[in-house]
Amino acid sequence: MRLSGRPSVAPLKDTGPPWRGLLYGVGRACASRPWRVICVWLLVLLAAVAADHAWGGSYADDFDLSGTPSRTGSDLLNTHGAVASRGVAAQIVVRSDDGPLTAHRDALTATGERLTALPEVISVANPLDTAGAVAADGRTGYYTLRFRENPAQFEKSYVDRVDGAVRALRADDVTVEYGGPLGQLARPAAADRASEAIGIGTAVLVLLLGFGSLAAAGFPLLTAVIGLLAGLSALGLLAARYSFAAASPTLATMMGLGVGLDYSLFLVTRHRKLLHSAGDPVAAAARTVATSGRAVLVAALTVTAALAGLFASGVDFIGMLGVAAGTTVLVGALAALTLTPALLGLAGRRIDRWHVRTPVDEPDDRGDIWHRWAATVRRRPWTFLLLGLVLLGVLGVPAASLRLGHVDAGASPASYTERRAYDLVAKGFGPGTNGPLTVVVTLDKDHATTGAERDALADSLRDALTGTPGVASATRPTPTRDGALLVSTVTPVSGPQERATTGLVHRLQDDVLPGVLSAKGATGYLTGTTAAQQDFRDILADRLPVVVGVVVAAAFVLLLAVFRSPLVALKAAVLNLLSITASFGVVVAVFQWGWGAKLFGIDETVPVESYVPMMMFAIVFGLSMDYEIFLLSRVRETWLETRDNHRSVAVGLAGTARVITCAALIMTSVFLAFLLSTSVVIKMLALGLGVSVVLDATVVRLLLVPAAMYLLGEANWWIPRWLDRMLPRLDPEGSGIAHGPADPAEPAVSSRPVGR
């Protein structure tokens, strides 16, 4: 490690209105009072962490499916007092290897009594006293417990109490495993801390190798970590009032850490560039926030807008995932725009004093590698454009086979009790027993009171159900106490996540039940966990195009307002759609087709979790716009100065190449580190997001964007006058937000391409 200083240079002069404004003032205030800003952030962080610890909420998968057959059937069971509808059900699976379960009757009975005495337990059904709860071999059975609340949200210590209740069975050489939400509660703690450590460690290495300066590496890391912790604490407080999915904190960590590092790094790099012509670090920091800070702000707003577009799904479960990720994105951007300039002001001109190699920032020489690469693309733009499109097209081919579904406990690691319970049930009773379907039939007044007609309907319904391909068994429909409903349990041949079960649910709901019941004035509904998951999948599949349209339209309008160019905004949207499709293709190939799945700890092929494509689209589209804004803002800045399209593309590419490449490496490492998660859904998101960042930072930025901009030429910057007047002005590198024409100092942009 070497010690060096930077020679004194003339102070940077304030250049007037283009650098004035709110962000300029924020940057100057933070840089001139660094200790005050740092102390405020530390106090906010400590208060947020303490408040989260005291009042923070929990996370669990719980979604509202109002209006769907599964929700209607569940509501009917509740309304008419069906015992099976009370509370939340979970299984405790037992297996005797030394003989039939009847040999352990005393232990089973005593265990049932201890389980009944546990808090939050409504009822416990002993396998020996419940029809169908013991397998044909007599060795495997299950208790059915009903809880007042979802046990997945209980404190981890509750598992210890359950362990104590079943201790006598285990002492009697009976295997005991927990299924359903009780098994979810018993899962080991997630490996998020290891993933975070890998992401941060990789960031340190990339920043040191990429920029050489310890400050250039340390400031973004410090800012990102503080912003992440504050954002997660804020999310915990929100979770005390609103329902968030179990994956919310992990998703928020991935997003907050990734963008927090990116945003701060972008500011630090621009600041160090400005210091070459500045003697006043405070003025340089202020100008950095006024210019690159606008790009950071626009990028953060774009990501947040894309995540907010998830509410267009009409499913709060999905929208709140977007809120979770957006919370850490916004807090991370706020930290970057305030804490980073404070650290830069504190470091002063000594920012590169400690370094491990010659510190570098943005290149000045036109002969650097990125200028040469831009010249290469300029000579053969069609070749590079087609090469990039073919590569994305090949990667996107598997996306045509995308099959949405639910990843059940059968895909969990074998070390999980829920996976072992799943396997015991599948082996003893058949795979479909892990996902039974409940048929609820509403009867009109006459059928509810006429026993003979009701019995005849029950018989015909059972015959129709058992005769349906894919049904392993169906119980005879029995009436509720008030006689208003008939209830039957259908066990599929296949497991819950298999394609055959999806087809069976649709066949029963759309064909079998109407065919038997419509002539009798009755209506049938499928309910239960498997049916609800299928309804959830269908809703998301139907509304995915709506979400795509809303997110793309919002991003298009935002880019149009920022860059004043319909072609630039349209190109960005189209290229992002192509890179997202390629990311989907990789996810399908790995998880659904099984290509290389074992490398990621996946033992079997699984469908793509129903909400993953929608989440991936919103996140990837927003993140892709991050790099697009960083690159195009520098291209447009040069264009406004030179009116030379070719030079603008080359300067923009070279000026952002190092920072975007390092940022992409960091964000990719953050995402891919979460492949260590034992959750298959988190693995899907981690791989999809990591691949998307790689594609966006290489294929899109190095091939497609420069090639397309060279081919379009000066048409890149064409905009009709009427549209220019109508759009709000959101300039990422200058005049701020205003309405109407550009700043008088900025050359006018006509409705025709402008010559050089």
C-alpha positions in Angstrom: 0.0 0.0 0.0 1.4 3.4 -1.0 0.8 6.9 0.4 0.5 9.8 -2.0 -1.1 13.2 -2.3 -2.8 15.1 -5.1 -1.3 18.4 -6.3 -3.2 21.6 -5.5 -5.3 22.9 -8.4 -7.5 26.0 -8.9 -10.9 25.9 -7.2 -14.0 24.8 -9.1 -16.1 27.9 -9.8 -19.9 27.8 -9.5 -21.1 28.0 -13.1 -24.5 29.5 -12.7 -28.0 28.2 -13.1 -27.4 24.7 -14.6 -25.7 23.7 -11.4 -28.0 25.4 -9.0 -31.2 23.9 -7.5 -32.3 21.7 -4.7 -29.8 18.9 -5.3 -26.9 21.3 -5.6 -27.9 22.8 -2.3 -28.2 19.3 -0.7 -24.8 18.3 -1.9 -23.2 21.5 -0.7 -24.9 21.4 2.7 -23.9 17.7 3.3 -20.3 18.2 2.1 -19.8 21.3 4.1 -21.2 19.8 7.4 -20.1 16.2 7.1 -20.0 15.3 10.8 -23.5 16.6 11.3 -24.9 14.5 8.5 -23.0 11.4 9.6 -24.3 11.8 13.2 -27.9 12.3 11.9 -27.7 9.1 9.9 -26.2 7.1 12.8 -29.0 8.4 15.1 -31.7 7.5 12.5 -30.2 4.1 12.1 -30.0 3.3 15.8 -33.6 4.6 16.4 -34.9 2.6 13.4 -33.2 -0.6 14.5 -34.4 -0.2 18.1 -38.0 0.5 16.9 -38.0 -2.5 14.6 -36.7 -4.7 17.5 -39.4 -3.4 19.8 -42.4 -3.1 17.5 -41.4 -4.7 14.2 -43.8 -7.2 12.5 -43.3 -10.7 11.0 -43.5 -12.0 7.5 -45.7 -14.8 6.2 -47.2 -15.8 2.9 -50.8 -14.8 3.1 -52.8 -13.6 0.1 -56.4 -12.6 -0.5 -58.2 -14.3 -3.4 -61.6 -12.7 -3.1 -64.0 -13.7 -5.8 -62.1 -16.9 -6.8 -63.7 -20.3 -6.5 -61.3 -21.3 -3.7 -62.1 -18.3 -1.6 -65.8 -18.6 -2.2 -65.7 -22.2 -1.1 -63.7 -21.4 2.0 -66.1 -18.6 2.9 -69.1 -21.0 2.4 -67.5 -23.5 4.8 -67.0 -20.7 7.4 -70.5 -19.4 7.0 -72.2 -22.7 7.4 -70.1 -23.8 10.3 -68.1 -26.7 8.8 -65.6 -27.9 11.4 -62.9 -28.4 8.9 -62.9 -24.7 8.0 -62.0 -23.5 11.5 -58.5 -22.1 11.9 -55.3 -23.0 10.0 -54.5 -26.7 9.5 -51.1 -28.3 9.8 -50.0 -31.9 9.9 -47.7 -33.9 12.1 -46.7 -37.1 10.2 -45.7 -40.2 12.2 -44.0 -43.4 10.9 -43.4 -46.6 12.8 -40.7 -48.8 11.4 -41.0 -51.6 13.9 -44.7 -52.5 13.3 -48.1 -51.0 12.8 -49.0 -47.7 14.5 -51.6 -49.5 16.6 -48.7 -50.9 18.6 -48.1 -47.3 19.8 -51.7 -46.4 20.6 -50.9 -45.2 24.1 -48.1 -43.0 23.0 -50.2 -41.6 20.1 -53.1 -40.8 22.5 -50.9 -39.2 25.1 -49.2 -37.1 22.4 -52.5 -36.0 21.0 -53.6 -34.8 24.5 -50.3 -32.9 24.9 -50.7 -31.3 21.5 -54.3 -30.2 22.4 -53.0 -28.5 25.5 -50.6 -26.3 23.5 -51.6 -22.6 23.1 -53.2 -21.5 19.9 -54.4 -25.1 19.1 -58.1 -25.5 18.4 -58.3 -29.2 17.8 -56.1 -32.3 17.2 -57.3 -35.3 15.2 -55.5 -38.5 16.3 -54.6 -40.6 13.2 -56.0 -43.8 14.8 -59.3 -42.2 15.3 -59.6 -40.4 11.9 -60.8 -42.1 8.8 -58.1 -42.2 6.1 -55.4 -40.8 8.4 -53.4 -44.1 8.4 -51.8 -45.5 5.3 -52.7 -48.9 3.9 -49.6 -50.5 5.4 -50.6 -49.3 8.8 -47.2 -47.8 9.5 -47.7 -44.2 8.4 -50.3 -41.7 9.7 -50.8 -38.1 10.5 -52.3 -35.8 13.1 -54.3 -32.9 11.8 -53.9 -29.9 14.0 -55.9 -26.7 13.6 -54.5 -23.4 15.0 -56.3 -20.1 15.7 -53.6 -18.3 13.7 -51.1 -19.3 11.0 -48.4 -21.2 12.9 -45.8 -20.1 10.3 -46.0 -16.7 12.0 -45.4 -17.9 15.5 -42.1 -17.4 17.4 -39.5 -20.0 16.8 -39.7 -21.1 20.4 -43.1 -22.6 19.7 -41.4 -25.4 17.8 -39.6 -26.3 21.1 -43.0 -26.7 22.8 -44.2 -29.0 19.9 -41.0 -31.0 20.3 -41.8 -31.4 23.9 -45.3 -32.6 23.2 -44.1 -35.3 20.8 -41.1 -36.4 22.8 -42.9 -39.6 24.1 -43.6 -40.7 20.5 -40.0 -40.3 19.5 -38.9 -42.1 22.6 -41.2 -44.9 21.5 -39.2 -45.2 18.2 -41.7 -43.4 16.1 -40.5 -41.0 13.5 -42.2 -37.6 13.8 -42.1 -34.8 11.2 -43.9 -31.5 10.8 -45.8 -30.6 7.6 -47.6 -27.5 6.3 -47.2 -24.2 8.1 -45.8 -25.9 11.2 -43.0 -27.3 9.0 -42.4 -23.8 7.7 -42.0 -22.5 11.2 -39.5 -25.2 11.9 -37.2 -24.3 9.0 -33.6 -23.4 9.9 -32.7 -19.8 9.8 -32.0 -18.5 6.3 -28.4 -18.1 5.1 -29.0 -14.4 4.2 -26.0 -13.3 6.4 -23.6 -15.5 4.4 -25.0 -14.2 1.1 -24.7 -10.6 2.3 -21.1 -11.2 3.4 -20.2 -12.7 0.0 -21.8 -9.7 -1.8 -19.9 -7.2 0.4 -16.6 -9.1 0.1 -16.9 -9.2 -3.6 -17.8 -5.5 -3.7 -14.6 -4.7 -1.8 -12.5 -6.7 -4.2 -14.1 -5.2 -7.3 -13.9 -1.6 -6.1 -10.3 -1.9 -5.0 -9.2 -3.5 -8.3 -11.4 -1.3 -10.4 -10.6 2.1 -8.8 -7.5 1.6 -6.6 -8.6 4.0 -3.9 -9.6 2.8 -0.5 -12.1 5.7 -0.2 -13.6 4.8 -3.5 -14.2 1.3 -2.2 -15.1 2.2 1.4 -17.6 5.1 0.9 -20.0 3.2 -1.3 -19.9 0.2 1.1 -20.5 2.3 4.2 -23.3 4.2 2.5 -25.0 1.0 1.2 -24.8 -0.9 4.5 -26.2 2.0 6.5 -29.0 2.6 4.0 -29.8 -1.1 3.9 -30.0 -1.5 7.7 -32.2 1.6 7.9 -34.4 0.4 5.0 -34.9 -3.1 6.5 -35.8 -1.6 9.9 -38.4 0.6 8.2 -39.7 -2.4 6.4 -40.0 -4.2 9.8 -42.1 -1.4 11.1 -44.3 -1.5 8.1 -44.7 -5.2 8.6 -46.3 -4.6 12.0 -49.2 -3.0 10.2 -49.3 -4.5 6.7 -48.9 -8.1 5.5 -45.7 -8.9 3.7 -44.6 -12.2 2.2 -41.9 -14.4 3.8 -39.5 -13.5 0.9 -39.9 -9.8 1.5 -36.8 -9.1 3.7 -34.6 -11.2 1.5 -35.8 -9.5 -1.6 -35.4 -6.1 0.0 -31.8 -7.0 1.1 -30.9 -8.0 -2.5 -32.3 -4.8 -3.9 -31.1 -2.4 -1.2 -27.6 -3.7 -1.1 -27.2 -3.8 -4.9 -28.6 -0.4 -5.8 -27.1 1.3 -2.7 -23.6 0.3 -3.8 -24.4 1.3 -7.4 -25.8 4.7 -6.6 -23.0 5.7 -4.2 -20.3 4.4 -6.5 -21.7 6.5 -9.4 -21.5 9.6 -7.2 -18.0 8.9 -5.9 -16.6 8.2 -9.4 -18.0 11.5 -10.8 -16.7 13.5 -7.7 -13.2 12.2 -8.2 -13.4 13.1 -11.9 -14.5 16.7 -11.0 -11.6 17.0 -8.4 -9.2 17.0 -11.3 -10.3 20.6 -12.1 -11.3 21.6 -8.6 -9.5 22.7 -5.5 -12.7 22.9 -3.4 -14.1 19.4 -2.6 -17.3 20.9 -1.3 -18.0 22.6 -4.6 -17.1 19.3 -6.4 -19.4 17.3 -4.2 -22.2 19.8 -4.7 -21.8 19.7 -8.5 -21.7 15.9 -8.3 -25.0 15.7 -6.6 -26.5 18.3 -8.9 -25.5 16.3 -12.0 -24.9 12.6 -11.3 -27.2 12.9 -8.3 -30.1 13.6 -10.7 -29.3 10.5 -12.6 -29.3 8.6 -9.3 -32.6 10.1 -8.3 -34.2 9.4 -11.7 -32.9 5.8 -11.6 -34.3 5.3 -8.1 -37.7 6.7 -9.1 -37.7 4.5 -12.2 -37.0 1.3 -10.2 -39.6 2.4 -7.6 -42.2 3.1 -10.4 -41.6 -0.3 -11.9 -42.1 -2.0 -8.5 -45.2 0.1 -7.9 -46.5 -1.3 -11.2 -46.9 -4.6 -9.4 -50.1 -3.3 -7.9 -51.6 -3.5 -11.4 -51.8 -7.2 -10.7 -54.7 -6.5 -8.4 -53.1 -8.8 -5.8 -51.9 -7.1 -2.6 -49.5 -10.0 -2.0 -47.6 -9.1 -5.1 -47.9 -5.3 -4.7 -46.5 -5.5 -1.1 -43.4 -7.4 -2.4 -42.9 -4.4 -4.6 -43.3 -2.1 -1.6 -40.7 -4.2 0.3 -38.1 -3.9 -2.4 -39.0 -0.2 -3.1 -38.5 0.7 0.6 -34.8 -0.3 0.6 -34.3 1.2 -2.9 -35.6 4.6 -1.8 -33.7 4.6 1.5 -30.6 3.6 -0.3 -31.0 6.4 -2.8 -31.5 8.9 0.1 -28.4 7.6 1.8 -26.4 8.0 -1.5 -27.6 11.5 -2.1 -26.8 12.7 1.5 -24.3 10.5 3.3 -22.0 10.0 0.2 -21.4 13.8 -0.3 -20.9 14.1 3.5 -18.1 11.5 3.3 -16.7 13.1 0.2 -16.6 16.5 2.0 -15.0 14.8 5.0 -12.2 13.2 2.9 -11.5 16.5 1.0 -8.6 16.5 -1.4 -7.1 13.5 0.4 -9.7 11.1 -1.0 -7.1 9.1 -2.9 -4.4 9.4 -0.3 -4.6 5.7 0.6 -4.7 3.3 -2.3 -3.6 -0.1 -3.5 -2.8 0.9 -7.0 -2.8 4.1 -9.0 -6.3 5.5 -8.5 -8.4 5.9 -11.6 -11.8 7.3 -12.4 -13.4 8.4 -15.8 -11.0 8.3 -18.8 -9.8 11.5 -20.5 -7.9 10.0 -23.4 -9.8 9.3 -26.6 -7.5 6.4 -27.2 -8.6 4.3 -24.2 -10.1 0.9 -24.7 -13.7 2.0 -24.5 -13.2 4.7 -27.2 -11.6 2.1 -29.4 -14.5 -0.3 -28.7 -17.0 2.4 -29.6 -15.1 3.0 -32.9 -15.2 -0.7 -33.6 -19.0 -0.8 -33.2 -19.4 2.3 -35.3 -17.6 0.7 -38.2 -20.0 -2.4 -38.2 -23.1 -1.4 -36.3 -25.4 -3.9 -38.1 -23.0 -6.8 -37.3 -23.0 -6.0 -33.6 -26.7 -5.3 -33.5 -27.6 -8.6 -35.1 -25.0 -10.4 -32.9 -26.6 -9.0 -29.7 -30.1 -9.7 -30.9 -29.3 -13.3 -31.8 -27.6 -14.0 -28.5 -30.6 -12.6 -26.5 -33.0 -14.5 -28.8 -31.2 -17.9 -28.2 -31.2 -17.4 -24.5 -34.9 -16.4 -24.6 -36.1 -19.6 -26.5 -36.8 -21.6 -23.3 -39.1 -18.8 -22.1 -41.7 -20.0 -24.6 -42.1 -23.1 -22.4 -42.7 -21.2 -19.2 -45.0 -23.1 -16.9 -46.2 -21.3 -13.8 -47.0 -23.2 -10.7 -46.3 -23.5 -7.0 -43.0 -24.9 -5.6 -44.2 -27.2 -2.8 -42.3 -28.8 0.1 -41.1 -31.6 -2.1 -38.5 -29.2 -3.5 -37.2 -28.3 -0.1 -33.8 -29.7 1.2 -34.0 -33.2 2.7 -32.7 -31.7 6.0 -36.0 -29.9 6.4 -38.7 -31.6 8.5 -41.4 -30.3 6.1 -39.6 -32.1 3.2 -39.4 -35.4 5.2 -43.1 -35.1 6.2 -43.9 -34.6 2.5 -42.0 -37.6 1.5 -43.5 -39.8 4.2 -47.0 -38.9 3.1 -46.2 -39.3 -0.6 -44.8 -42.8 0.1 -47.5 -43.9 2.4 -50.6 -42.4 0.9 -49.6 -41.3 -2.6 -48.3 -38.0 -3.9 -51.7 -36.5 -4.2 -52.3 -36.7 -0.5 -50.0 -33.8 -0.1 -52.4 -31.6 -2.0 -56.0 -32.7 -1.5 -58.9 -30.8 -3.0 -62.1 -29.9 -1.1 -65.3 -29.8 -3.1 -68.0 -27.5 -1.7 -71.5 -27.7 -3.2 -74.2 -25.2 -2.5 -77.7 -26.5 -2.6 -80.9 -24.5 -3.3 -83.6 -24.4 -0.7 -85.4 -27.5 -2.0 -82.3 -29.6 -2.2 -81.2 -28.5 1.3 -84.4 -29.8 2.8 -85.1 -32.9 0.7 -82.9 -35.7 2.0 -83.6 -38.2 -0.8 -82.7 -35.7 -3.5 -79.6 -34.6 -1.6 -78.4 -38.2 -1.2 -79.0 -38.9 -4.9 -77.0 -35.8 -5.8 -74.2 -36.9 -3.4 -74.0 -40.3 -5.1 -73.9 -39.0 -8.6 -71.3 -36.4 -7.6 -69.1 -39.0 -6.0 -69.4 -41.2 -9.1 -68.4 -38.3 -11.3 -65.4 -37.4 -9.1 -64.0 -40.9 -8.8 -64.5 -41.4 -12.5 -62.5 -38.4 -13.5 -59.0 -39.2 -14.8 -56.3 -38.1 -12.4 -58.4 -38.6 -9.2 -57.0 -41.3 -6.9 -60.0 -41.2 -4.5 -63.0 -39.0 -3.5 -65.0 -39.3 -0.3 -68.8 -39.4 -0.5 -70.1 -35.8 -0.2 -71.6 -35.2 3.2 -73.9 -32.4 4.2 -73.0 -29.7 6.7 -75.1 -29.5 9.9 -77.6 -27.0 8.4 -77.9 -29.1 5.2 -77.0 -26.2 3.0 -73.7 -27.6 1.7 -72.2 -30.9 0.5 -68.5 -31.4 1.2 -66.2 -33.9 -0.4 -62.4 -34.5 -0.3 -60.7 -35.4 -3.6 -57.2 -36.8 -3.6 -55.3 -36.4 -6.9 -53.0 -39.1 -8.3 -50.2 -36.5 -8.8 -48.4 -34.2 -6.5 -49.4 -30.5 -5.9 -46.8 -29.0 -8.2 -47.2 -31.4 -11.1 -48.7 -30.3 -14.4 -51.3 -33.1 -14.2 -52.7 -31.7 -10.9 -53.1 -28.3 -12.6 -55.1 -29.9 -15.4 -57.2 -31.8 -12.9 -58.2 -28.6 -11.0 -59.3 -27.0 -14.2 -61.2 -30.1 -15.4 -63.1 -30.4 -12.1 -63.9 -26.8 -11.8 -64.8 -26.1 -15.4 -66.3 -29.4 -16.6 -67.1 -32.1 -14.0 -68.8 -30.0 -11.3 -71.0 -27.9 -13.7 -71.9 -31.1 -15.6 -73.2 -32.8 -12.5 -74.7 -29.9 -10.6 -76.1 -27.4 -13.0 -79.2 -29.4 -13.8 -79.9 -29.8 -10.1 -79.7 -26.1 -9.3 -76.5 -26.5 -7.4 -73.1 -24.9 -7.7 -69.7 -26.5 -6.9 -66.4 -24.9 -5.8 -62.9 -26.3 -5.3 -61.1 -25.0 -2.3 -58.1 -25.9 -0.1 -54.4 -25.0 -0.4 -53.8 -26.6 -3.8 -56.9 -25.0 -5.4 -56.1 -21.6 -3.9 -52.6 -21.8 -5.3 -54.0 -22.7 -8.7 -56.4 -19.7 -8.6 -53.5 -17.5 -7.6 -51.5 -18.7 -10.6 -54.4 -18.1 -12.9 -54.9 -14.6 -11.7 -51.2 -13.7 -12.1 -51.0 -15.3 -15.6 -54.1 -13.3 -16.7 -52.7 -10.0 -15.2 -49.1 -10.3 -16.2 -49.7 -8.5 -19.6 -51.3 -5.7 -17.6 -48.4 -5.3 -15.3 -46.0 -5.4 -18.3 -48.0 -2.8 -20.1 -48.2 -0.5 -17.0 -44.5 -0.8 -16.2 -43.3 -0.3 -19.8 -45.6 2.7 -20.3 -44.5 4.4 -17.1 -40.8 3.8 -17.9 -41.3 5.0 -21.5 -42.9 8.3 -20.3 -40.2 8.8 -17.7 -37.4 8.3 -20.2 -39.2 10.5 -22.7 -39.4 13.3 -20.1 -35.7 12.8 -19.2 -34.1 12.5 -22.6 -36.6 14.3 -24.8 -36.4 11.6 -27.4 -39.2 9.2 -28.4 -36.6 6.9 -30.2 -34.3 6.7 -27.2 -37.2 5.9 -24.9 -38.6 3.3 -27.3 -35.2 1.7 -27.9 -34.6 1.4 -24.2 -38.0 -0.2 -23.6 -37.6 -2.7 -26.4 -34.0 -3.7 -25.5 -35.0 -4.2 -21.9 -37.9 -6.4 -22.9 -35.4 -8.6 -24.9 -33.0 -8.9 -22.0 -35.8 -9.8 -19.6 -37.0 -12.5 -22.0 -33.5 -13.9 -22.1 -33.4 -13.9 -18.3 -36.7 -15.8 -18.2 -35.3 -18.3 -20.6 -32.3 -19.0 -18.3 -34.7 -19.5 -15.3 -36.9 -21.9 -17.3 -33.9 -23.9 -18.6 -32.4 -24.4 -15.1 -35.5 -24.9 -12.9 -38.1 -26.2 -15.2 -35.9 -28.2 -17.6 -33.3 -29.1 -15.0 -30.2 -27.9 -17.0 -27.5 -27.5 -14.4 -30.1 -27.5 -11.6 -27.9 -29.7 -9.3 -25.2 -27.0 -9.4 -27.7 -24.8 -7.5 -28.9 -27.4 -5.1 -32.1 -28.4 -6.9 -32.8 -32.1 -6.9 -35.8 -32.1 -9.2 -37.4 -30.0 -11.9 -40.0 -27.6 -10.6 -42.4 -25.1 -12.2 -41.6 -21.5 -12.1 -43.2 -20.0 -9.0 -46.3 -18.1 -10.1 -45.2 -14.7 -8.9 -41.6 -14.9 -9.9 -42.0 -13.7 -13.6 -44.0 -10.7 -12.5 -41.5 -9.8 -9.7 -38.6 -10.4 -12.0 -40.1 -8.2 -14.7 -40.6 -5.3 -12.5 -37.2 -5.5 -10.8 -35.2 -6.3 -13.9 -36.9 -3.6 -16.0 -36.2 -1.1 -13.2 -32.6 -2.1 -12.8 -32.0 -2.2 -16.6 -33.2 1.4 -16.7 -30.6 2.3 -14.0 -27.7 1.5 -16.3 -29.6 2.9 -19.3 -30.0 6.2 -17.5 -26.4 6.3 -16.3 -25.2 5.7 -19.9 -27.7 7.9 -21.8 -27.4 10.8 -19.4 -23.7 11.0 -20.2 -24.3 10.6 -23.9 -27.0 13.3 -23.9 -24.7 15.6 -21.9 -22.0 15.4 -24.6 -24.7 15.7 -27.4 -25.9 19.0 -25.9 -22.3 20.2 -25.8 -21.1 19.0 -29.3 -24.2 18.1 -31.4 -22.0 15.2 -32.6 -23.9 11.9 -32.2 -20.9 9.6 -32.9 -18.7 11.4 -30.4 -21.5 11.5 -27.9 -22.0 7.8 -28.0 -18.2 7.2 -27.7 -17.7 9.6 -24.8 -20.8 8.4 -23.0 -19.7 4.7 -23.3 -16.2 5.5 -22.2 -17.2 7.8 -19.4 -19.5 5.2 -17.8 -17.8 2.0 -18.8 -15.7 1.5 -15.6 -18.4 2.5 -13.1 -21.1 0.5 -14.8 -18.9 -2.6 -15.2 -17.9 -2.5 -11.6 -21.4 -1.8 -10.5 -22.7 -4.7 -12.5 -20.1 -7.0 -11.1 -21.1 -6.0 -7.6 -24.8 -6.3 -8.2 -24.4 -9.6 -9.9 -22.3 -11.0 -7.0 -25.0 -9.7 -4.5 -27.8 -11.5 -6.4 -25.9 -14.7 -7.2 -24.8 -15.0 -3.6 -28.4 -15.6 -2.7 -28.3 -18.9 -4.6 -27.0 -20.1 -1.2 -30.6 -19.7 0.0 -32.5 -23.0 0.7 -35.7 -21.4 -0.8 -36.2 -22.4 -4.4 -38.1 -19.2 -5.0 -35.2 -17.1 -3.8 -32.9 -19.1 -6.0 -35.1 -18.4 -9.0 -35.1 -14.6 -8.3 -31.3 -14.6 -7.5 -30.4 -16.4 -10.8 -32.8 -14.4 -12.9 -31.7 -11.1 -11.5 -28.0 -12.0 -11.7 -28.3 -13.1 -15.3 -30.3 -10.0 -16.3 -27.6 -7.6 -14.8 -24.9 -9.5 -16.7 -26.8 -9.3 -20.0 -27.7 -5.6 -19.5 -24.1 -4.6 -18.6 -22.6 -6.6 -21.5 -24.8 -7.4 -24.4 -27.2 -4.5 -24.1 -24.7 -1.8 -23.1 -21.7 -2.9 -25.2 -23.4 -4.1 -28.3 -27.0 -3.1 -28.7 -27.2 0.4 -27.3 -24.2 1.8 -29.2 -25.0 0.0 -32.4 -28.6 1.2 -32.4 -27.6 4.8 -31.6 -25.0 4.8 -34.4 -27.6 3.5 -36.9 -30.2 6.0 -35.8 -27.8 8.9 -35.9 -29.1 12.3 -35.2 -32.6 10.9 -35.2 -31.8 9.8 -31.6 -32.5 13.3 -30.5 -35.6 14.2 -32.6 -38.7 15.2 -30.8 -41.8 17.1 -32.2 -42.1 20.6 -30.8 -45.6 20.0 -29.5 -44.5 16.9 -27.5 -41.4 18.8 -26.2 -43.7 21.6 -24.9 -46.2 19.2 -23.4 -43.7 17.0 -21.4 -42.4 18.0 -18.0 -38.7 18.6 -18.0 -36.8 16.1 -15.9 -33.2 16.6 -16.7 -30.9 14.0 -15.2 -27.7 16.1 -15.5 -28.7 19.8 -15.4 -31.6 22.1 -15.2 -33.9 20.1 -12.9 -37.6 19.9 -13.2 -39.5 22.6 -15.1 -42.3 22.8 -17.6 -42.0 24.0 -21.2 -38.8 24.7 -23.2 -35.4 23.9 -22.0 -33.1 26.2 -20.1 -32.2 29.2 -22.2 -28.5 28.2 -21.9 -29.3 24.8 -23.5 -29.5 24.8 -27.3 -33.0 24.4 -28.7 -34.0 21.0 -30.0 -36.2 21.3 -33.1 -38.6 18.8 -34.5 -36.0 17.9 -37.1 -32.6 16.3 -36.6 -30.0 19.0 -35.9 -26.8 19.1 -37.8 -23.5 19.3 -36.3 
